[in-house]
Structures are given as C-alpha cells and as structure tokens.
Amino acid sequence: MDDVELAKQITVLQDIEAIKKLKAEYCDICDDDHNQDRIVTIFVRDGI
C-alpha cells in the first residue's frame, strides 16, 4: 500500500467517524425535546 492509498483510507475513516459524531449529536438533540437552539447548529445555512 502506498502513501496515497493510505491517505485515502484515513480520509474515509475520518469521514465515517464525523458522520457517527453528527448522528450522535442529532440523537442527543432529539432527546433534548428538539431544542431549536441546538438543532440549528448541526445544519448548514444553505442546505436544501
């Protein structure tokens, strides 16, 4: 495995971890009675 392939695999793992953290944060917000002040922090302004 060369450095480029290793870097790609690391990026994939980092992306997966970021998605897991976002999902956990969203679930925590849902358990917080859908706190609007918190929920807006996890969405982008120009999202569709």
PyMOL Python script that loads the backbone (N, CA, C, O; Angstrom):
from pymol import cmd

cmd.read_pdbstr("""\
ATOM      1  N   MET A   1       0.857  -1.167   0.000  1.00  0.00           N
ATOM      2  CA  MET A   1       0.000   0.000   0.000  1.00  0.00           C
ATOM      3  C   MET A   1       0.904   1.232   0.000  1.00  0.00           C
ATOM      4  O   MET A   1       1.828   1.348   0.806  1.00  0.00           O
ATOM      5  N   ASP A   2       0.615   2.144  -0.921  1.00  0.00           N
ATOM      6  CA  ASP A   2       1.431   3.353  -0.982  1.00  0.00           C
ATOM      7  C   ASP A   2       0.812   4.467  -0.138  1.00  0.00           C
ATOM      8  O   ASP A   2      -0.280   4.316   0.410  1.00  0.00           O
ATOM      9  N   ASP A   3       1.526   5.578  -0.045  1.00  0.00           N
ATOM     10  CA  ASP A   3       1.091   6.697   0.799  1.00  0.00           C
ATOM     11  C   ASP A   3      -0.237   7.290   0.339  1.00  0.00           C
ATOM     12  O   ASP A   3      -1.048   7.706   1.165  1.00  0.00           O
ATOM     13  N   VAL A   4      -0.463   7.331  -0.963  1.00  0.00           N
ATOM     14  CA  VAL A   4      -1.707   7.901  -1.493  1.00  0.00           C
ATOM     15  C   VAL A   4      -2.902   7.045  -1.078  1.00  0.00           C
ATOM     16  O   VAL A   4      -3.921   7.570  -0.630  1.00  0.00           O
ATOM     17  N   GLU A   5      -2.776   5.741  -1.227  1.00  0.00           N
ATOM     18  CA  GLU A   5      -3.858   4.835  -0.841  1.00  0.00           C
ATOM     19  C   GLU A   5      -4.101   4.889   0.668  1.00  0.00           C
ATOM     20  O   GLU A   5      -5.250   4.871   1.112  1.00  0.00           O
ATOM     21  N   LEU A   6      -3.052   4.953   1.439  1.00  0.00           N
ATOM     22  CA  LEU A   6      -3.182   5.059   2.889  1.00  0.00           C
ATOM     23  C   LEU A   6      -3.890   6.356   3.277  1.00  0.00           C
ATOM     24  O   LEU A   6      -4.748   6.355   4.160  1.00  0.00           O
ATOM     25  N   ALA A   7      -3.541   7.445   2.632  1.00  0.00           N
ATOM     26  CA  ALA A   7      -4.184   8.732   2.910  1.00  0.00           C
ATOM     27  C   ALA A   7      -5.672   8.681   2.572  1.00  0.00           C
ATOM     28  O   ALA A   7      -6.491   9.244   3.298  1.00  0.00           O
ATOM     29  N   LYS A   8      -6.024   8.012   1.477  1.00  0.00           N
ATOM     30  CA  LYS A   8      -7.437   7.871   1.102  1.00  0.00           C
ATOM     31  C   LYS A   8      -8.197   7.077   2.154  1.00  0.00           C
ATOM     32  O   LYS A   8      -9.306   7.448   2.538  1.00  0.00           O
ATOM     33  N   GLN A   9      -7.601   5.990   2.618  1.00  0.00           N
ATOM     34  CA  GLN A   9      -8.260   5.164   3.627  1.00  0.00           C
ATOM     35  C   GLN A   9      -8.423   5.918   4.945  1.00  0.00           C
ATOM     36  O   GLN A   9      -9.448   5.783   5.614  1.00  0.00           O
ATOM     37  N   ILE A  10      -7.435   6.697   5.314  1.00  0.00           N
ATOM     38  CA  ILE A  10      -7.532   7.506   6.532  1.00  0.00           C
ATOM     39  C   ILE A  10      -8.652   8.526   6.396  1.00  0.00           C
ATOM     40  O   ILE A  10      -9.414   8.744   7.338  1.00  0.00           O
ATOM     41  N   THR A  11      -8.756   9.152   5.229  1.00  0.00           N
ATOM     42  CA  THR A  11      -9.817  10.130   4.988  1.00  0.00           C
ATOM     43  C   THR A  11     -11.191   9.480   5.098  1.00  0.00           C
ATOM     44  O   THR A  11     -12.103  10.054   5.693  1.00  0.00           O
ATOM     45  N   VAL A  12     -11.343   8.300   4.536  1.00  0.00           N
ATOM     46  CA  VAL A  12     -12.616   7.579   4.623  1.00  0.00           C
ATOM     47  C   VAL A  12     -12.961   7.297   6.084  1.00  0.00           C
ATOM     48  O   VAL A  12     -14.098   7.514   6.502  1.00  0.00           O
ATOM     49  N   LEU A  13     -12.007   6.822   6.852  1.00  0.00           N
ATOM     50  CA  LEU A  13     -12.256   6.533   8.266  1.00  0.00           C
ATOM     51  C   LEU A  13     -12.598   7.795   9.054  1.00  0.00           C
ATOM     52  O   LEU A  13     -13.460   7.761   9.932  1.00  0.00           O
ATOM     53  N   GLN A  14     -11.935   8.900   8.749  1.00  0.00           N
ATOM     54  CA  GLN A  14     -12.236  10.165   9.415  1.00  0.00           C
ATOM     55  C   GLN A  14     -13.639  10.639   9.053  1.00  0.00           C
ATOM     56  O   GLN A  14     -14.359  11.152   9.910  1.00  0.00           O
ATOM     57  N   ASP A  15     -14.032  10.472   7.797  1.00  0.00           N
ATOM     58  CA  ASP A  15     -15.378  10.860   7.373  1.00  0.00           C
ATOM     59  C   ASP A  15     -16.440  10.019   8.072  1.00  0.00           C
ATOM     60  O   ASP A  15     -17.465  10.542   8.512  1.00  0.00           O
ATOM     61  N   ILE A  16     -16.194   8.727   8.171  1.00  0.00           N
ATOM     62  CA  ILE A  16     -17.132   7.842   8.865  1.00  0.00           C
ATOM     63  C   ILE A  16     -17.272   8.258  10.327  1.00  0.00           C
ATOM     64  O   ILE A  16     -18.383   8.293  10.857  1.00  0.00           O
ATOM     65  N   GLU A  17     -16.177   8.566  10.969  1.00  0.00           N
ATOM     66  CA  GLU A  17     -16.217   8.985  12.377  1.00  0.00           C
ATOM     67  C   GLU A  17     -16.979  10.300  12.534  1.00  0.00           C
ATOM     68  O   GLU A  17     -17.733  10.468  13.493  1.00  0.00           O
ATOM     69  N   ALA A  18     -16.790  11.224  11.608  1.00  0.00           N
ATOM     70  CA  ALA A  18     -17.505  12.504  11.666  1.00  0.00           C
ATOM     71  C   ALA A  18     -19.011  12.286  11.522  1.00  0.00           C
ATOM     72  O   ALA A  18     -19.801  12.945  12.197  1.00  0.00           O
ATOM     73  N   ILE A  19     -19.406  11.370  10.650  1.00  0.00           N
ATOM     74  CA  ILE A  19     -20.828  11.058  10.477  1.00  0.00           C
ATOM     75  C   ILE A  19     -21.394  10.438  11.751  1.00  0.00           C
ATOM     76  O   ILE A  19     -22.506  10.773  12.158  1.00  0.00           O
ATOM     77  N   LYS A  20     -20.651   9.549  12.375  1.00  0.00           N
ATOM     78  CA  LYS A  20     -21.095   8.940  13.637  1.00  0.00           C
ATOM     79  C   LYS A  20     -21.296  10.002  14.713  1.00  0.00           C
ATOM     80  O   LYS A  20     -22.279   9.965  15.453  1.00  0.00           O
ATOM     81  N   LYS A  21     -20.369  10.942  14.797  1.00  0.00           N
ATOM     82  CA  LYS A  21     -20.473  12.008  15.801  1.00  0.00           C
ATOM     83  C   LYS A  21     -21.672  12.905  15.522  1.00  0.00           C
ATOM     84  O   LYS A  21     -22.371  13.309  16.451  1.00  0.00           O
ATOM     85  N   LEU A  22     -21.915  13.219  14.252  1.00  0.00           N
ATOM     86  CA  LEU A  22     -23.061  14.048  13.885  1.00  0.00           C
ATOM     87  C   LEU A  22     -24.365  13.340  14.220  1.00  0.00           C
ATOM     88  O   LEU A  22     -25.292  13.954  14.746  1.00  0.00           O
ATOM     89  N   LYS A  23     -24.436  12.060  13.919  1.00  0.00           N
ATOM     90  CA  LYS A  23     -25.633  11.276  14.234  1.00  0.00           C
ATOM     91  C   LYS A  23     -25.878  11.242  15.739  1.00  0.00           C
ATOM     92  O   LYS A  23     -27.016  11.391  16.185  1.00  0.00           O
ATOM     93  N   ALA A  24     -24.835  11.052  16.512  1.00  0.00           N
ATOM     94  CA  ALA A  24     -24.970  11.028  17.971  1.00  0.00           C
ATOM     95  C   ALA A  24     -25.438  12.381  18.499  1.00  0.00           C
ATOM     96  O   ALA A  24     -26.275  12.441  19.400  1.00  0.00           O
ATOM     97  N   GLU A  25     -24.906  13.455  17.947  1.00  0.00           N
ATOM     98  CA  GLU A  25     -25.321  14.801  18.362  1.00  0.00           C
ATOM     99  C   GLU A  25     -26.788  15.031  18.022  1.00  0.00           C
ATOM    100  O   GLU A  25     -27.533  15.584  18.831  1.00  0.00           O
ATOM    101  N   TYR A  26     -27.207  14.611  16.833  1.00  0.00           N
ATOM    102  CA  TYR A  26     -28.604  14.762  16.431  1.00  0.00           C
ATOM    103  C   TYR A  26     -29.528  13.989  17.378  1.00  0.00           C
ATOM    104  O   TYR A  26     -30.561  14.507  17.802  1.00  0.00           O
ATOM    105  N   CYS A  27     -29.158  12.764  17.705  1.00  0.00           N
ATOM    106  CA  CYS A  27     -29.970  11.967  18.627  1.00  0.00           C
ATOM    107  C   CYS A  27     -30.038  12.612  20.007  1.00  0.00           C
ATOM    108  O   CYS A  27     -31.088  12.599  20.648  1.00  0.00           O
ATOM    109  N   ASP A  28     -28.933  13.172  20.460  1.00  0.00           N
ATOM    110  CA  ASP A  28     -28.912  13.865  21.745  1.00  0.00           C
ATOM    111  C   ASP A  28     -29.842  15.075  21.716  1.00  0.00           C
ATOM    112  O   ASP A  28     -30.543  15.346  22.690  1.00  0.00           O
ATOM    113  N   ILE A  29     -29.846  15.794  20.609  1.00  0.00           N
ATOM    114  CA  ILE A  29     -30.736  16.953  20.467  1.00  0.00           C
ATOM    115  C   ILE A  29     -32.193  16.501  20.480  1.00  0.00           C
ATOM    116  O   ILE A  29     -33.038  17.148  21.099  1.00  0.00           O
ATOM    117  N   CYS A  30     -32.492  15.396  19.803  1.00  0.00           N
ATOM    118  CA  CYS A  30     -33.862  14.882  19.803  1.00  0.00           C
ATOM    119  C   CYS A  30     -34.301  14.524  21.219  1.00  0.00           C
ATOM    120  O   CYS A  30     -35.454  14.741  21.590  1.00  0.00           O
ATOM    121  N   ASP A  31     -33.381  13.977  22.004  1.00  0.00           N
ATOM    122  CA  ASP A  31     -33.689  13.654  23.396  1.00  0.00           C
ATOM    123  C   ASP A  31     -33.829  14.902  24.256  1.00  0.00           C
ATOM    124  O   ASP A  31     -34.371  14.837  25.360  1.00  0.00           O
ATOM    125  N   ASP A  32     -33.348  16.030  23.762  1.00  0.00           N
ATOM    126  CA  ASP A  32     -33.432  17.313  24.472  1.00  0.00           C
ATOM    127  C   ASP A  32     -34.670  18.084  24.001  1.00  0.00           C
ATOM    128  O   ASP A  32     -34.655  19.312  23.924  1.00  0.00           O
ATOM    129  N   ASP A  33     -35.737  17.349  23.691  1.00  0.00           N
ATOM    130  CA  ASP A  33     -37.012  17.936  23.270  1.00  0.00           C
ATOM    131  C   ASP A  33     -36.858  18.789  22.009  1.00  0.00           C
ATOM    132  O   ASP A  33     -37.482  19.842  21.878  1.00  0.00           O
ATOM    133  N   HIS A  34     -36.021  18.319  21.088  1.00  0.00           N
ATOM    134  CA  HIS A  34     -35.796  19.002  19.797  1.00  0.00           C
ATOM    135  C   HIS A  34     -35.442  20.474  20.005  1.00  0.00           C
ATOM    136  O   HIS A  34     -36.013  21.354  19.361  1.00  0.00           O
ATOM    137  N   ASN A  35     -34.515  20.726  20.888  1.00  0.00           N
ATOM    138  CA  ASN A  35     -34.055  22.075  21.228  1.00  0.00           C
ATOM    139  C   ASN A  35     -33.638  22.820  19.959  1.00  0.00           C
ATOM    140  O   ASN A  35     -32.633  22.480  19.335  1.00  0.00           O
ATOM    141  N   GLN A  36     -34.416  23.835  19.582  1.00  0.00           N
ATOM    142  CA  GLN A  36     -34.175  24.566  18.331  1.00  0.00           C
ATOM    143  C   GLN A  36     -32.839  25.286  18.324  1.00  0.00           C
ATOM    144  O   GLN A  36     -32.193  25.380  17.280  1.00  0.00           O
ATOM    145  N   ASP A  37     -32.422  25.788  19.457  1.00  0.00           N
ATOM    146  CA  ASP A  37     -31.135  26.493  19.516  1.00  0.00           C
ATOM    147  C   ASP A  37     -29.973  25.545  19.229  1.00  0.00           C
ATOM    148  O   ASP A  37     -28.963  25.951  18.655  1.00  0.00           O
ATOM    149  N   ARG A  38     -30.115  24.299  19.625  1.00  0.00           N
ATOM    150  CA  ARG A  38     -29.056  23.316  19.371  1.00  0.00           C
ATOM    151  C   ARG A  38     -29.148  22.720  17.974  1.00  0.00           C
ATOM    152  O   ARG A  38     -28.128  22.492  17.324  1.00  0.00           O
ATOM    153  N   ILE A  39     -30.367  22.469  17.514  1.00  0.00           N
ATOM    154  CA  ILE A  39     -30.516  21.762  16.237  1.00  0.00           C
ATOM    155  C   ILE A  39     -30.011  22.591  15.058  1.00  0.00           C
ATOM    156  O   ILE A  39     -29.505  22.032  14.084  1.00  0.00           O
ATOM    157  N   VAL A  40     -30.141  23.905  15.133  1.00  0.00           N
ATOM    158  CA  VAL A  40     -29.664  24.735  14.015  1.00  0.00           C
ATOM    159  C   VAL A  40     -28.146  24.710  13.900  1.00  0.00           C
ATOM    160  O   VAL A  40     -27.603  25.055  12.851  1.00  0.00           O
ATOM    161  N   THR A  41     -27.461  24.311  14.952  1.00  0.00           N
ATOM    162  CA  THR A  41     -26.000  24.301  14.907  1.00  0.00           C
ATOM    163  C   THR A  41     -25.434  23.141  14.087  1.00  0.00           C
ATOM    164  O   THR A  41     -24.257  23.164  13.727  1.00  0.00           O
ATOM    165  N   ILE A  42     -26.250  22.128  13.787  1.00  0.00           N
ATOM    166  CA  ILE A  42     -25.724  20.979  13.055  1.00  0.00           C
ATOM    167  C   ILE A  42     -26.109  20.979  11.580  1.00  0.00           C
ATOM    168  O   ILE A  42     -25.731  20.065  10.848  1.00  0.00           O
ATOM    169  N   PHE A  43     -26.851  21.984  11.134  1.00  0.00           N
ATOM    170  CA  PHE A  43     -27.223  22.094   9.731  1.00  0.00           C
ATOM    171  C   PHE A  43     -26.525  23.287   9.101  1.00  0.00           C
ATOM    172  O   PHE A  43     -26.279  24.292   9.768  1.00  0.00           O
ATOM    173  N   VAL A  44     -26.207  23.178   7.824  1.00  0.00           N
ATOM    174  CA  VAL A  44     -25.572  24.289   7.118  1.00  0.00           C
ATOM    175  C   VAL A  44     -26.626  25.306   6.718  1.00  0.00           C
ATOM    176  O   VAL A  44     -27.785  24.959   6.493  1.00  0.00           O
ATOM    177  N   ARG A  45     -26.215  26.562   6.632  1.00  0.00           N
ATOM    178  CA  ARG A  45     -27.153  27.639   6.310  1.00  0.00           C
ATOM    179  C   ARG A  45     -27.784  27.472   4.932  1.00  0.00           C
ATOM    180  O   ARG A  45     -28.980  27.712   4.766  1.00  0.00           O
ATOM    181  N   ASP A  46     -27.001  27.068   3.953  1.00  0.00           N
ATOM    182  CA  ASP A  46     -27.516  26.999   2.587  1.00  0.00           C
ATOM    183  C   ASP A  46     -27.928  25.582   2.186  1.00  0.00           C
ATOM    184  O   ASP A  46     -28.002  25.268   0.998  1.00  0.00           O
ATOM    185  N   GLY A  47     -28.194  24.737   3.166  1.00  0.00           N
ATOM    186  CA  GLY A  47     -28.601  23.364   2.871  1.00  0.00           C
ATOM    187  C   GLY A  47     -29.996  23.312   2.270  1.00  0.00           C
ATOM    188  O   GLY A  47     -30.837  24.180   2.508  1.00  0.00           O
ATOM    189  N   ILE A  48     -30.207  22.291   1.504  1.00  0.00           N
ATOM    190  CA  ILE A  48     -31.512  22.135   0.848  1.00  0.00           C
ATOM    191  C   ILE A  48     -32.298  21.076   1.586  1.00  0.00           C
ATOM    192  O   ILE A  48     -33.431  20.775   1.210  1.00  0.00           O
TER     193      ILE A  48
END
""", "prot")
cmd.dss("prot")
cmd.show_as("cartoon", "prot")
cmd.util.cbc("prot")
cmd.orient("prot")
